[in-house]
Amino acid sequence: MDEGFALQYADRRVKERGFKNYRVVYREFVLPGDGTLSFQAHNEIWLVLHIDWGLIVKSDYGRYDHWYTQGITENSHEHGDKIQILNTLKEQRKIRFLQVILKTNDDGGKK
């Protein structure tokens, strides 16, 4: 997903979910060969900006499969809630996200 489009998309999705305030953070992860990363992302939207060949991203929102897949694949760029990233190769791979943190009036953060 192009960064400019991701920023516009994030703004629209935040409003669709009923929020007014949010914060954007760029995240990059390097996974070792055959590595796995799992984390919780409640009240967040994670948008895939770049994904190396051989990585698979699964979440409650869908799956992004940058790997050999049989049949029809719908690669979801938007992820959230429980996210798992799998490296199917022996070499290290990287993935870059735009993390959109949804802010509420009572989250203790700045508005």
C-alpha positions in Angstrom: 0.0 0.0 0.0 1.4 3.4 -0.9 2.2 5.6 2.1 0.1 8.6 0.9 -2.9 6.4 0.2 -2.4 4.7 3.6 -2.6 8.1 5.4 -5.8 9.0 3.6 -7.3 5.6 4.2 -6.4 5.7 7.9 -8.2 9.0 8.4 -11.3 7.7 6.7 -11.3 4.4 8.7 -10.8 6.3 12.0 -13.9 8.3 11.3 -15.9 5.2 10.1 -15.1 3.6 13.5 -16.5 6.7 15.3 -13.2 8.2 16.6 -12.0 11.8 16.2 -8.5 11.6 17.5 -5.7 9.3 16.5 -1.9 9.0 16.3 0.2 7.5 13.5 3.4 5.6 14.1 5.6 3.9 11.5 6.7 0.4 12.6 9.2 -1.9 11.0 9.9 -5.5 12.1 12.7 -7.8 11.1 11.8 -11.4 11.5 14.6 -14.1 11.7 14.3 -17.1 9.5 11.3 -19.2 10.4 10.5 -16.6 13.0 7.0 -15.6 14.3 5.8 -12.4 15.9 2.4 -12.2 17.7 0.9 -9.1 19.4 -2.3 -7.5 20.4 -3.5 -4.4 18.6 -6.9 -3.5 20.2 -8.1 0.1 19.3 -5.5 0.2 16.6 -5.4 -0.2 12.8 -2.2 -1.6 11.3 -1.7 -1.0 7.5 0.9 -2.9 5.5 3.2 -0.5 3.7 5.9 -3.0 2.7 6.1 -6.8 3.0 9.1 -8.9 2.0 8.5 -12.1 0.0 7.8 -15.1 2.2 6.0 -13.3 5.0 2.4 -14.0 6.0 0.3 -11.6 8.2 -2.8 -13.0 9.9 -5.2 -11.0 12.1 -8.9 -10.8 13.1 -9.3 -8.6 10.0 -7.9 -11.0 7.4 -4.7 -12.3 5.9 -1.9 -11.0 3.8 -0.1 -13.8 2.1 3.1 -12.8 0.3 3.9 -16.4 -0.6 2.9 -19.1 -3.1 -0.8 -19.7 -2.7 -3.2 -21.9 -4.6 -6.5 -20.5 -5.7 -7.9 -17.1 -5.1 -6.2 -15.0 -2.4 -7.5 -11.7 -1.0 -4.6 -9.9 0.5 -5.8 -7.6 3.3 -3.7 -4.6 3.9 -5.6 -3.7 7.1 -5.0 -5.6 10.3 -6.0 -5.3 14.0 -6.9 -7.0 17.3 -4.7 -10.1 17.4 -1.9 -10.0 14.8 0.5 -12.8 13.9 3.4 -12.4 11.4 5.1 -15.6 10.1 8.4 -15.8 8.2 8.2 -18.9 5.9 11.8 -18.6 4.7 15.2 -19.4 6.3 16.4 -15.8 5.8 15.4 -12.8 7.8 12.6 -10.7 6.3 11.1 -7.4 7.1 7.7 -5.8 7.1 6.7 -2.1 7.5 3.4 -0.9 8.9 1.6 2.3 9.5 0.1 1.9 13.0 -3.0 4.0 13.7 -3.7 4.3 17.4 -7.3 5.3 18.1 -7.6 7.8 20.9 -10.5 8.1 23.3 -11.3 10.9 25.7 -10.5 8.8 28.7 -7.3 7.0 27.5 -5.0 9.3 29.5 -3.3 10.5 26.5 -3.0 14.0 25.0 -5.8 15.0 22.7 
